[in-house]
Amino acid sequence: MKQRRGRNIYDEGGGGVAGDVKEEEEEEEEEEEEEGKEVEKEEEVGKEVEKEEEVEKEEEEKEEKEVEKEEDEEEKEEEVEKEEEKKEG
């Protein structure tokens, strides 16, 4: 059964202009879904990268704290040595 609307002929049987339009719409929907999935994957990758960067930052901070501790301990040892030298001298 064909119906005339405007200049296009719509065929409810799936063929003709209506079938082509419907097929195009379905293809567009599939493309949009694929793009959405790609965006989700990119977001997930972005989140993973952020987590990795955060972990690296935390590790760097820990290393810096350890270095500071070592430096503080060395300074204390030097002060103790200086005091001992003063007492002896």
Sequence and secondary structure as in RCSB ss.txt:
>XXXX:A:sequence
MKQRRGRNIYDEGGGGVAGDVKEEEEEEEEEEEEEGKEVEKEEEVGKEVEKEEEVEKEEEEKEEKEVEKEEDEEE
KEEEVEKEEEKKEG
>XXXX:A:secstr
 EEEETTEEEETTS HHHHHHHHHHHHHHHHHHHHHHHHHHHHHHHHHHHHHHHHHHHHHHHHHHHHHHHHHHHH
HHHHHHHHHHHHH 
